Amino acid sequence: MNAPSAAWVVIPLQVYAWRKLRGYASGARTSRTVRWIALAWLMSLMPPETTGLAQPAEPPPSQAEAHAKEAAELLGQSKLAEAADKYHLAAKEALKEPGGEGKAKKYLANYHLYRAMAIYSGAELSGIFGQADLEKAIQHAQQARELFTEVHNQQGEQGAEGWQFYLVGVKHESGSHFKEAREAYEKARRIFIDLGESAPDLKPTTQPFVNLAERGAVYSTTMDLMWNVDEYQIKGGEINQRLAELKKRVSSEQQPFVEGLEALSRGQRLFLEGSDRLESWDYRDAGRVLPDAEAALVEAVQRYAGLQEGAQRRDLQATAAGWADAARAEQHHGRALEALLEHGDVGRAKGEFIEGVQRYRVALAAFEKAGFSASVSKAIRTRYTRFRERGEIVAGAFGPTKAMLSVGKFFLVAFFGTLGGMTLLQGRLGLSGKHVLWISLVVGIIGAFGVRAPDILNALKSFPKLG
């Protein structure tokens, strides 16, 4: 029975009772008192909504609950650091309440979790100071996980554990330990997937975290394999497949990352293919592959420009730019072999090797800027060493003496060729024998030094020292 229908039944009965009571008490000194008692009794029987009296107001939220509510609102605005601070205040206030220890732990767990996320999203995670911030974020995630466990919040525990593994992956990645990074990212990805499946209402929240962890796993896999040349070339198809799947799921803000990684992966494989061709002196095939490698790597640099400004974009662009310079260096290698094997032009070959060494140095500097250690960039350094060895041999075979001999040969050809031609034309031009000789000398000298000037310059260049 709802409130209005109940009132229609109760009120007539109470009025009848009121009349009876008034009759019983008429003429007595206590009639007024009896009436008030009866009235109070009748009103106590009536439904509250029929009395017109206000119900007792619900107690206002505690200070801790007020802070927690503000934290939730800030999270809706993606203000992680501010929300974390509010949860910290809520935990302090909850401790002041009788029996508020459990509530305080719940708020404190949220504080540590969102503080970890705030540090990750707002800090530069490269360099000494960045590594210190990353360690703090990992500690916050660990503390959140422990507190969620204490308050028996399984979903919170899973979320904090996933973030802890993800941040450990970031730490390994920044130290160029890509195998360990991939393992941590894969664990984080699995945890976030399980959390979304166990609580379907959380899946819209956990799916971006799944994509984030998978993105890290794919990147670390690519970086790990690309230094292991044989395995990388075998598993190129697997990487392409994972990138294609990831591209379908990531947000528009993350599309430049996946597209850049696609271009980087394609450029790396083409570089390795072209470099292997040069290893076997096949400069023609290498000449067809290496320009495509350079174009793909330049595209990767441009794709990464679409990422948000920060350490990650800077490191990714430096990585792609380093590979692009390595591809340019190998193109100089191909032109040097062509000059030697097709034209016997040792001077030009030496010049190409010198230019290539400079390109390789720029590439290695870019890898160092991106945080790759010498041991990690071993694949590039191996090719650089082979390139230098060939260049040093050519440089040793072509010095100033060789250059002057080259000039001398061309002078003789130019001098006698001009002398023969001028002798035939001497009578028609009215030139004396002395003039014919001088003209032939001038043409021979100018022609020899003009045409062979690159050889002279290359001969005067010293081959760059190892470094």
SULQUI-V5390 format. One record per pair of residues at least 24 apart in sequence whose C-alpha atoms are under 10 Angstrom apart, sorted by the first residue. I is the first residue (numbers start at 1). J is the second residue. If there is no record, write none. Layout:
[[I & J] [I & J]]
This chain:
[[3 & 47] [3 & 48] [3 & 49] [3 & 50] [4 & 47] [4 & 49] [4 & 50] [6 & 46] [6 & 47] [6 & 50] [7 & 46] [7 & 47] [7 & 48] [7 & 49] [7 & 50] [7 & 51] [8 & 50] [10 & 42] [10 & 45] [10 & 46] [10 & 47] [10 & 50] [11 & 42] [11 & 43] [11 & 45] [11 & 46] [11 & 47] [11 & 50] [13 & 42] [14 & 38] [14 & 39] [14 & 41] [14 & 42] [14 & 43] [14 & 45] [14 & 46] [15 & 39] [15 & 42] [17 & 42] [18 & 42] [62 & 90] [62 & 93] [62 & 94] [62 & 97] [63 & 89] [63 & 90] [63 & 91] [63 & 92] [63 & 93] [63 & 94] [63 & 96] [63 & 97] [64 & 88] [64 & 89] [64 & 90] [64 & 91] [64 & 92] [64 & 93] [64 & 94] [64 & 95] [64 & 96] [64 & 97] [64 & 100] [64 & 103] [64 & 104] [64 & 107] [65 & 90] [65 & 91] [65 & 93] [65 & 94] [65 & 103] [65 & 107] [66 & 90] [66 & 93] [67 & 91] [67 & 93] [67 & 107] [68 & 107] [68 & 110] [71 & 107] [71 & 110] [71 & 111] [75 & 114] [78 & 118] [79 & 114] [79 & 118] [80 & 111] [80 & 113] [80 & 114] [80 & 115] [80 & 116] [80 & 117] [80 & 118] [80 & 119] [80 & 121] [80 & 122] [81 & 111] [81 & 114] [81 & 115] [81 & 116] [81 & 117] [81 & 118] [81 & 119] [81 & 121] [81 & 122] [82 & 111] [82 & 114] [82 & 115] [82 & 118] [83 & 110] [83 & 111] [83 & 114] [83 & 115] [83 & 118] [84 & 108] [84 & 109] [84 & 110] [84 & 111] [84 & 112] [84 & 113] [84 & 114] [84 & 115] [84 & 116] [84 & 117] [84 & 118] [85 & 110] [85 & 111] [85 & 112] [85 & 114] [85 & 115] [86 & 110] [86 & 111] [87 & 111] [87 & 112] [87 & 114] [87 & 115] [88 & 112] [88 & 115] [102 & 147] [102 & 150] [102 & 151] [103 & 151] [104 & 147] [104 & 151] [105 & 144] [105 & 146] [105 & 147] [105 & 148] [105 & 150] [105 & 151] [106 & 144] [106 & 147] [106 & 148] [106 & 149] [106 & 150] [106 & 151] [106 & 152] [106 & 153] [106 & 156] [107 & 144] [107 & 147] [107 & 148] [108 & 143] [108 & 144] [108 & 147] [108 & 148] [109 & 140] [109 & 141] [109 & 142] [109 & 143] [109 & 144] [109 & 145] [109 & 146] [109 & 147] [109 & 148] [109 & 149] [109 & 150] [109 & 151] [109 & 153] [109 & 156] [109 & 157] [109 & 160] [110 & 140] [110 & 141] [110 & 143] [110 & 144] [110 & 145] [110 & 147] [110 & 148] [110 & 156] [110 & 160] [111 & 140] [111 & 141] [111 & 143] [111 & 144] [112 & 137] [112 & 138] [112 & 139] [112 & 140] [112 & 141] [112 & 142] [112 & 143] [112 & 144] [112 & 145] [112 & 147] [112 & 160] [113 & 137] [113 & 138] [113 & 139] [113 & 140] [113 & 141] [113 & 142] [113 & 143] [113 & 144] [113 & 145] [113 & 148] [113 & 156] [113 & 157] [113 & 159] [113 & 160] [113 & 161] [113 & 163] [113 & 164] [114 & 140] [114 & 141] [114 & 144] [114 & 160] [115 & 140] [115 & 141] [115 & 144] [116 & 140] [116 & 141] [116 & 142] [116 & 143] [116 & 144] [116 & 160] [116 & 163] [116 & 164] [116 & 167] [117 & 141] [117 & 160] [117 & 163] [117 & 164] [117 & 167] [120 & 167] [120 & 170] [122 & 310] [123 & 310] [123 & 311] [124 & 310] [124 & 311] [124 & 312] [125 & 170] [125 & 171] [125 & 174] [125 & 310] [125 & 311] [125 & 312] [126 & 171] [126 & 174] [126 & 175] [126 & 310] [126 & 311] [126 & 312] [126 & 315] [126 & 370] [126 & 371] [127 & 174] [127 & 175] [127 & 311] [127 & 371] [130 & 171] [130 & 174] [130 & 311] [131 & 170] [131 & 171] [131 & 174] [131 & 175] [134 & 167] [134 & 168] [134 & 170] [134 & 171] [135 & 167] [135 & 168] [135 & 171] [137 & 163] [137 & 164] [137 & 167] [137 & 168] [138 & 163] [138 & 164] [138 & 165] [138 & 166] [138 & 167] [138 & 168] [138 & 170] [138 & 171] [139 & 164] [139 & 167] [140 & 164] [141 & 165] [141 & 166] [141 & 167] [154 & 195] [155 & 195] [155 & 196] [155 & 198] [155 & 199] [155 & 202] [156 & 195] [157 & 195] [158 & 188] [158 & 191] [158 & 192] [158 & 194] [158 & 195] [159 & 188] [159 & 191] [159 & 192] [159 & 195] [159 & 196] [159 & 206] [159 & 209] [160 & 188] [160 & 191] [160 & 192] [161 & 187] [161 & 188] [161 & 191] [161 & 192] [162 & 186] [162 & 187] [162 & 188] [162 & 189] [162 & 190] [162 & 191] [162 & 192] [162 & 193] [162 & 195] [162 & 209] [162 & 210] [162 & 213] [163 & 188] [163 & 189] [163 & 191] [163 & 192] [163 & 209] [163 & 213] [164 & 188] [165 & 189] [165 & 191] [165 & 213] [166 & 209] [166 & 212] [166 & 213] [166 & 214] [166 & 216] [166 & 217] [167 & 213] [169 & 213] [169 & 216] [169 & 217] [169 & 220] [170 & 213] [170 & 216] [170 & 220] [172 & 220] [173 & 216] [173 & 217] [173 & 219] [173 & 220] [173 & 223] [173 & 224] [173 & 371] [173 & 372] [174 & 312] [174 & 315] [174 & 370] [174 & 371] [174 & 372] [175 & 371] [175 & 372] [175 & 373] [176 & 220] [176 & 223] [176 & 224] [176 & 370] [176 & 371] [176 & 372] [176 & 373] [176 & 375] [176 & 376] [176 & 377] [177 & 220] [177 & 223] [177 & 224] [177 & 372] [177 & 373] [177 & 376] [178 & 216] [178 & 217] [178 & 219] [178 & 220] [178 & 221] [178 & 222] [178 & 223] [178 & 224] [178 & 225] [178 & 376] [179 & 217] [179 & 220] [179 & 221] [179 & 222] [179 & 223] [179 & 224] [179 & 225] [180 & 220] [180 & 221] [180 & 224] [181 & 216] [181 & 217] [181 & 219] [181 & 220] [181 & 221] [181 & 224] [182 & 213] [182 & 214] [182 & 215] [182 & 216] [182 & 217] [182 & 218] [182 & 219] [182 & 220] [182 & 221] [182 & 222] [182 & 223] [182 & 224] [183 & 217] [183 & 220] [183 & 221] [184 & 213] [184 & 216] [184 & 217] [185 & 210] [185 & 212] [185 & 213] [185 & 214] [185 & 215] [185 & 216] [185 & 217] [185 & 218] [185 & 220] [186 & 210] [186 & 213] [186 & 214] [186 & 215] [186 & 216] [186 & 217] [186 & 218] [187 & 213] [187 & 214] [187 & 217] [188 & 212] [188 & 213] [188 & 214] [188 & 217] [189 & 213] [189 & 214] [189 & 215] [189 & 216] [189 & 217] [190 & 214] [207 & 249] [207 & 250] [208 & 249] [208 & 250] [208 & 251] [210 & 249] [210 & 250] [211 & 246] [211 & 247] [211 & 249] [211 & 250] [211 & 251] [211 & 254] [212 & 246] [212 & 250] [212 & 251] [212 & 254] [214 & 242] [214 & 243] [214 & 246] [214 & 250] [215 & 242] [215 & 243] [215 & 246] [215 & 247] [215 & 250] [215 & 254] [215 & 257] [215 & 258] [215 & 261] [217 & 242] [218 & 242] [218 & 243] [218 & 246] [218 & 258] [218 & 261] [219 & 243] [219 & 257] [219 & 258] [219 & 261] [219 & 265] [222 & 261] [222 & 262] [222 & 264] [222 & 265] [222 & 268] [223 & 265] [223 & 376] [224 & 376] [226 & 265] [226 & 268] [226 & 269] [226 & 272] [226 & 376] [226 & 377] [226 & 379] [226 & 380] [227 & 375] [227 & 376] [227 & 377] [227 & 378] [227 & 379] [227 & 380] [228 & 376] [228 & 377] [228 & 378] [228 & 379] [229 & 268] [229 & 269] [229 & 272] [229 & 273] [229 & 378] [229 & 379] [230 & 272] [232 & 265] [232 & 268] [232 & 269] [232 & 272] [233 & 268] [233 & 269] [233 & 270] [233 & 272] [233 & 273] [234 & 269] [236 & 265] [236 & 266] [236 & 268] [236 & 269] [239 & 265] [240 & 265] [240 & 266] [253 & 306] [253 & 307] [253 & 308] [254 & 304] [254 & 306] [254 & 307] [254 & 308] [255 & 303] [255 & 304] [255 & 306] [255 & 307] [256 & 300] [256 & 302] [256 & 303] [256 & 304] [256 & 305] [256 & 306] [256 & 307] [256 & 308] [257 & 300] [257 & 303] [257 & 304] [257 & 305] [257 & 306] [257 & 307] [257 & 312] [257 & 313] [257 & 316] [258 & 300] [258 & 303] [258 & 304] [259 & 299] [259 & 300] [259 & 302] [259 & 303] [259 & 304] [260 & 296] [260 & 297] [260 & 298] [260 & 299] [260 & 300] [260 & 301] [260 & 302] [260 & 303] [260 & 304] [260 & 305] [260 & 306] [260 & 307] [260 & 316] [260 & 317] [260 & 320] [261 & 297] [261 & 300] [261 & 301] [261 & 303] [261 & 304] [261 & 316] [261 & 320] [262 & 296] [262 & 297] [262 & 299] [262 & 300] [262 & 303] [263 & 293] [263 & 295] [263 & 296] [263 & 297] [263 & 298] [263 & 299] [263 & 300] [263 & 301] [263 & 302] [263 & 303] [263 & 320] [264 & 293] [264 & 294] [264 & 296] [264 & 297] [264 & 298] [264 & 299] [264 & 300] [264 & 301] [264 & 303] [264 & 316] [264 & 317] [264 & 319] [264 & 320] [264 & 321] [264 & 323] [264 & 324] [265 & 293] [265 & 296] [265 & 297] [265 & 300] [265 & 320] [266 & 292] [266 & 293] [266 & 296] [266 & 297] [266 & 300] [267 & 291] [267 & 292] [267 & 293] [267 & 294] [267 & 295] [267 & 296] [267 & 297] [267 & 298] [267 & 299] [267 & 300] [267 & 320] [267 & 323] [267 & 324] [267 & 327] [268 & 293] [268 & 294] [268 & 296] [268 & 297] [268 & 320] [268 & 323] [268 & 324] [268 & 326] [268 & 327] [269 & 293] [270 & 294] [270 & 296] [270 & 297] [270 & 327] [271 & 296] [271 & 297] [271 & 323] [271 & 324] [271 & 326] [271 & 327] [271 & 328] [271 & 330] [271 & 331] [272 & 327] [272 & 379] [272 & 380] [272 & 383] [274 & 327] [274 & 330] [274 & 331] [274 & 334] [275 & 326] [275 & 327] [275 & 330] [275 & 331] [275 & 333] [275 & 334] [275 & 383] [276 & 383] [277 & 334] [278 & 330] [278 & 331] [278 & 333] [278 & 334] [278 & 337] [278 & 387] [279 & 383] [279 & 386] [279 & 387] [281 & 333] [281 & 334] [281 & 337] [281 & 338] [281 & 341] [282 & 334] [282 & 337] [282 & 338] [283 & 330] [283 & 331] [283 & 333] [283 & 334] [283 & 335] [283 & 336] [283 & 337] [283 & 338] [283 & 341] [284 & 334] [284 & 335] [284 & 337] [284 & 338] [285 & 334] [286 & 330] [286 & 331] [286 & 333] [286 & 334] [286 & 335] [287 & 330] [287 & 331] [287 & 332] [287 & 333] [287 & 334] [287 & 335] [287 & 338] [288 & 331] [289 & 327] [289 & 331] [290 & 324] [290 & 326] [290 & 327] [290 & 328] [290 & 329] [290 & 330] [290 & 331] [290 & 334] [291 & 324] [291 & 327] [291 & 328] [291 & 330] [291 & 331] [292 & 327] [293 & 323] [293 & 324] [293 & 326] [293 & 327] [293 & 328] [294 & 320] [294 & 321] [294 & 323] [294 & 324] [294 & 325] [294 & 326] [294 & 327] [294 & 328] [294 & 331] [295 & 324] [295 & 327] [296 & 320] [296 & 323] [296 & 324] [297 & 321] [297 & 322] [297 & 323] [297 & 324] [297 & 325] [297 & 327] [298 & 322] [298 & 323] [298 & 324] [298 & 325] [299 & 324] [300 & 324] [311 & 370] [312 & 370] [313 & 370] [314 & 369] [314 & 370] [315 & 366] [315 & 367] [315 & 368] [315 & 369] [315 & 370] [315 & 371] [315 & 372] [316 & 367] [316 & 370] [317 & 366] [317 & 370] [318 & 363] [318 & 365] [318 & 366] [318 & 367] [318 & 368] [318 & 369] [318 & 370] [318 & 371] [319 & 363] [319 & 364] [319 & 365] [319 & 366] [319 & 367] [319 & 368] [319 & 369] [319 & 370] [319 & 371] [319 & 372] [320 & 363] [320 & 366] [320 & 367] [320 & 370] [321 & 362] [321 & 363] [321 & 366] [321 & 367] [322 & 359] [322 & 360] [322 & 361] [322 & 362] [322 & 363] [322 & 364] [322 & 365] [322 & 366] [322 & 367] [322 & 368] [322 & 369] [322 & 370] [322 & 380] [323 & 360] [323 & 362] [323 & 363] [323 & 364] [323 & 366] [323 & 367] [323 & 380] [324 & 359] [324 & 360] [324 & 363] [325 & 356] [325 & 358] [325 & 359] [325 & 360] [325 & 361] [325 & 362] [325 & 363] [325 & 364] [325 & 366] [326 & 356] [326 & 357] [326 & 358] [326 & 359] [326 & 360] [326 & 361] [326 & 362] [326 & 363] [326 & 364] [326 & 380] [326 & 383] [326 & 384] [327 & 356] [327 & 359] [327 & 360] [327 & 363] [328 & 355] [328 & 356] [328 & 359] [328 & 360] [328 & 363] [329 & 353] [329 & 354] [329 & 355] [329 & 356] [329 & 357] [329 & 358] [329 & 359] [329 & 360] [329 & 361] [329 & 362] [329 & 363] [329 & 384] [329 & 387] [330 & 356] [330 & 357] [330 & 359] [330 & 360] [330 & 383] [330 & 384] [330 & 387] [331 & 356] [332 & 356] [332 & 357] [332 & 359] [332 & 387] [333 & 357] [333 & 387] [333 & 388] [333 & 390] [333 & 391] [336 & 390] [336 & 391] [336 & 394] [337 & 390] [340 & 394] [345 & 398] [345 & 406] [345 & 455] [346 & 394] [346 & 395] [346 & 397] [346 & 398] [346 & 399] [346 & 402] [346 & 403] [346 & 455] [346 & 458] [346 & 459] [347 & 394] [347 & 395] [347 & 397] [347 & 398] [347 & 399] [347 & 402] [347 & 403] [347 & 406] [347 & 452] [347 & 453] [347 & 454] [347 & 455] [347 & 456] [347 & 457] [347 & 458] [347 & 459] [348 & 394] [348 & 398] [348 & 452] [348 & 454] [348 & 455] [348 & 456] [348 & 457] [348 & 458] [348 & 459] [349 & 391] [349 & 394] [349 & 395] [349 & 398] [349 & 455] [349 & 458] [350 & 390] [350 & 391] [350 & 392] [350 & 393] [350 & 394] [350 & 395] [350 & 396] [350 & 397] [350 & 398] [350 & 399] [350 & 455] [350 & 458] [350 & 459] [350 & 461] [350 & 462] [350 & 463] [351 & 391] [351 & 394] [351 & 395] [351 & 454] [351 & 455] [351 & 457] [351 & 458] [351 & 459] [351 & 461] [351 & 463] [352 & 391] [352 & 458] [353 & 387] [353 & 388] [353 & 389] [353 & 390] [353 & 391] [353 & 392] [353 & 394] [353 & 395] [353 & 463] [353 & 464] [354 & 388] [354 & 391] [354 & 392] [354 & 395] [354 & 458] [354 & 461] [354 & 462] [354 & 463] [354 & 464] [355 & 463] [355 & 464] [356 & 384] [356 & 387] [356 & 388] [356 & 391] [357 & 384] [357 & 385] [357 & 387] [357 & 388] [357 & 391] [357 & 463] [357 & 464] [357 & 465] [357 & 466] [357 & 467] [358 & 464] [359 & 384] [360 & 384] [360 & 385] [360 & 387] [360 & 388] [361 & 466] [361 & 467] [364 & 467] [385 & 466] [388 & 463] [388 & 464] [388 & 465] [388 & 466] [391 & 463] [391 & 464] [392 & 462] [392 & 463] [392 & 464] [392 & 465] [394 & 463] [395 & 458] [395 & 459] [395 & 461] [395 & 462] [395 & 463] [396 & 459] [396 & 462] [396 & 463] [397 & 459] [398 & 455] [398 & 456] [398 & 458] [398 & 459] [398 & 460] [399 & 455] [399 & 456] [399 & 457] [399 & 458] [399 & 459] [399 & 460] [399 & 461] [399 & 462] [400 & 455] [400 & 456] [400 & 457] [400 & 458] [400 & 459] [400 & 460] [400 & 461] [401 & 456] [401 & 459] [402 & 455] [402 & 456] [402 & 459] [403 & 452] [403 & 453] [403 & 454] [403 & 455] [403 & 456] [403 & 457] [403 & 458] [403 & 459] [403 & 460] [404 & 448] [404 & 449] [404 & 452] [404 & 455] [404 & 456] [404 & 459] [406 & 448] [406 & 449] [406 & 452] [406 & 455] [406 & 456] [407 & 444] [407 & 445] [407 & 447] [407 & 448] [407 & 449] [407 & 450] [407 & 451] [407 & 452] [407 & 453] [407 & 455] [407 & 456] [408 & 444] [408 & 445] [408 & 448] [408 & 449] [408 & 452] [409 & 448] [410 & 444] [410 & 445] [410 & 447] [410 & 448] [410 & 449] [410 & 451] [410 & 452] [411 & 440] [411 & 441] [411 & 442] [411 & 443] [411 & 444] [411 & 445] [411 & 446] [411 & 447] [411 & 448] [411 & 449] [411 & 451] [411 & 452] [412 & 441] [412 & 444] [412 & 445] [412 & 448] [413 & 444] [413 & 447] [413 & 448] [414 & 440] [414 & 441] [414 & 442] [414 & 443] [414 & 444] [414 & 445] [414 & 446] [414 & 447] [414 & 448] [415 & 439] [415 & 440] [415 & 441] [415 & 442] [415 & 443] [415 & 444] [415 & 445] [415 & 446] [415 & 447] [415 & 448] [416 & 440] [416 & 441] [416 & 443] [416 & 444] [417 & 443] [417 & 444] [418 & 442] [418 & 443] [418 & 444] [419 & 443] [419 & 444]]
